[in-house]
């Protein structure tokens, strides 16, 4: 069984930064691939970033390239999402998630588990 707990969200002004954390529990296999996705009110999920057990990373959203970075600390079973230069359009609930793969999906990941999410609000 996999458990994912997101934290670190908050309210910031445009241009500021936040670091989100995803604490993972479960087998190494089941948590080998961790994604971050976000969801805006009334909108479908938007895949953001992925990191696999080989520390390979993949961006899924063009708008966050150069601003968001995913990383993981395996010793702490934690995956991070460093978000810099935040924009109002980054507002949403951010989730970390797993799928059944052992590598980051090339496109359109199919999530199997995710946490409760953490709210990120970017506003003036």
N, C-alpha and C positions, 0 to 999 in steps of 0.2 A: 504494500500500500504506500502511496505517495502522499505526502503532505507538503504544501507550499504556503509560505506565509510571507506576504509582501509588507514592507514598511518603508518609511522615509518620505512619504508624500507630504504635501503641504501647499501653502499658497505663497507664491512669489511674484515678483514683478518681471516684466519682460527683460531679458538679458541676464537674469540671474541663473543660478545653478541649483540643482538638486541631485542627490544620490539616493537611488532606491536600492533596497536590499531584498533579496529573496532567500529566505532560509528554507532549505530543502530537507526533507526526511524521506527515507526510502532506500531501496537498493541502489548501488552504484549504476547498475544497468538502467534502472527505471528513471534515474535522474541524470543520465549521461548527457542528455541534450536539454537545455533550458532555453526557453524563449521569453521574450517580453513582448506583450501586445497591449494595445490600449483600445479603449472604447469610449467614444464620445456619446453623449446623450442622444438617443434616437438614431444612432448610426451603427453600422456593423463594425465588428472588430477590425482593427488595423494591426497587422503584424509589423513589428518594429525591428527586433534583433534576435539573434540566436548565438549561442555558444555551445560547442560540443565538448566531449571529454578530451579531445586532442587540442583544445583551445582554438579550434577554428571558429571563425565568426562570420556571420552573414547578415547583411542589411536587407531588409525587406521594404523599407520605406525611404524613398529618396529624400524626403524633406528633413530627415534626421541625420543624414550623412554629414560628417564633419562636426557635429554637435553632440551626438550621443555615442557612448562607448559602453560595450558590455564586457564584463570580466567576471572571473570567478576565483574564489578562494576555496579550493577543495578541502583544505584542512578544517574549514569552518562550515562546510556544506552550504556555502552562500554564494549567490550570484548577484552581481551589482549592475545597476544601470546608472551610469554617470551621464547626467543631462546638463549640458552647458548651453548658454545663449538661448534660454527658453523663450518661446514665443506663445502668444495667446492660443494659437492653433494646436499647441501641445497639450492643452487642457484635456483632461479625461481621467478615467480610472485606468490605472496601469496594473497589469497582471503578469505574473510569471507563470509559465506553463511547461508541461512536458508533452512529448508525443511518444510513439512507439519506435522511433528511429534511433540509431546510434550515431547519427550525424545530422547536422542541420539540413533541414529540407531545402531543396533548391528553390521551390516555390510552394506557396499555399500549404503551410504546415497544418496538420490535422491534430489538434490538441486532444489529449486524453485526460489531463489534470490541470487544474489551475487553482490559485488561491482566492482569497476574498477581495483582492485588489487594494490598491492604495490611491487615494485621490490626489491628483496634481492639478492645481489651478494656477494659471498664469494670466494675470490681469494687471492693468494699469491702476 
